[in-house]
Amino acid sequence: MPIDFATAEQPQLVPVVVKQQHTVLIIDDDDTLSEVLCYRLRKQGLNTVAAYSGAVGIAKAKSDRPSAILLDLGLPDMDGLTICEQLVDSPETCSIPILILSGTEQPGIVRRCRAAGCHYFLRKPYDPNALLVLIRQAMHETAHWDVVGQDDDGNETNA
């Protein structure tokens, strides 16, 4: 018996959800550390971009809009706290979480980093598993900051 396509039931279209691949920008002048971080983060399913100076890091943050930024405080061209403040103050980058990785032992450094706008501070040497957890936590916490019309739980509001 032939099939009447005019009266046949049409298949139901199901939307495909594409998982967004997150990118982490690493701003650190230590190319060995940056390469190791890139390798480890890529193994965890994250894209990575590296910048070896503050000026290049700020430019890449504005152009690439990464999901998170790992920032060293001791860069050759700029102070890491200044970079953090500039990124937090810029409309293009203010919603990107910043995690500072630093080996500095200055008194009050964690408080100063938080005041500059960073989400988390990790002292070098760091636990790579803890770093991954904090990156994912920071991205989760800030995921809805760019979305208009959502409350803190991600529910739609009448904005």
N, C-alpha and C positions, 0 to 999 in steps of 0.2 A: 504494500500500500504506500503511495507517494506521500511525502510530508508536505503539508500546507504551511509554508513559512509565514504567511500573512497572519495566521491564527495561532501559530506556535508560540508557546510561552518563551519570552525573552530571558536570557540569563541575567541574574542579579549582579550588578557591578559592585564589587567590594573595594573600598579605597585601600590603597597600599600605603602603609606607614613606613616612611624611609627614616631610619635612625640617623640623626645628625652626627657627623663625626666632629668631635671637639678638637680644637687646636690649642696648644699651649705654647706661648712665646717665652723663651728663656733669654733673659738679658743678663749676661755674665761675660766678663773678659777672659775667663779661664776656659780656653777652647776644649781642653780635655774633659773638664767637668761638664761642659755643655754637651759634648758628644755622648758622654755616658748617660746623662739625663735624657737626651733625645732617644737614644737606643732603648732605655728602660721604659720610657713613656710610650714609644711606638709599640713595644711588646705588649702593652696594656690596651692597645687600640686607640691611642690618642695620636693626632698629628702634632708635629713639632716644628717650630721655627726658631732659629737662634739669631741673636744680635749680640755683638761683642763690644758695643759702646752704648752709652745712654742716649745719644742723639739718634742713632740708628734704631734703637729699641723703641723710642717714642714714635718715630716715623712708622715703623712696622706695626706698632699697636694701633695707630690711627688708620693705616691702610688695610691691614689684614683682619682687624677686629677679632682677636683670639678669644677663646672661651675663658682663659686664665693666663696670668703672667707670673713667671718666677723671676724674681729680681734680686740681684746681688747689690750690696751697699757700696762695695769698693770698686768703682769703675774708673777708668783712666780720665775720662772727659767730664764726668758729672758725678755729683753725690747721689747715691741711691735714694735718699730721703727726698731730695729735690725732684728726682724722676717720679717717685711715687706721688708726690703732691701734684705735679703737673698732669699726670695721668688721671688722678681723681678729680681734678678741677676741669678737665677737658670734657665737653659734651660728647665727643666721639668715643671716649674711653672710660667715662666715669662708672659705667656699669660692669666693667671687667674686674673680677677679683684679682688682687695682687697678693702673692705670697713671697715674703722676703726670706732668702737663704743667705746667711752670713756667718762668718767665723769671728766677727768682732766681739770683744769682751767688754765694751764700754758700759759703764753703769747707766741704767735707765734706758738702754737701747730698745728694748721691747716696747716700752711705753712710748718712746719717740716714734717708733715705726707705726704703732697703732694710731698715734695722733696724726701721722702723715697720711693715713688712710689705708694701710695694709690690712688684710683680713687675718693672715696668720704669719708668724715668725718662726722659722726653724733655724737652729744653730748648726753650723757645719762642724764636724761631720754629722749627717742626719741619717735617720732610718728611712730607706727608700719606701718601705711599706707605709710608714706614717705619712710620708710626703704624698703618696698616691691617694691615701684616704683624705687628706686635707685638700688636695686639688679637687677631688670629686665633691667633697662637702662644700667648698667655696663655690663651685659651679652650680651646685644644687641651690644654695642659698640665694644666689644672684640670678637664677634662670629667668625669673619673671620681672626683673627690674626694667627691661626694655619694652615689656608688653603693656600696652595701655588697656585698661579695663579689667584688670585682675587684682584680687585682693592678695593678702600675704599667703594664703593657702593655694593660690592659683585658680580660684573660682572666679567666674565672670561676674563683673559688677556693672551697674548702670552708670558708667562714667560719662 
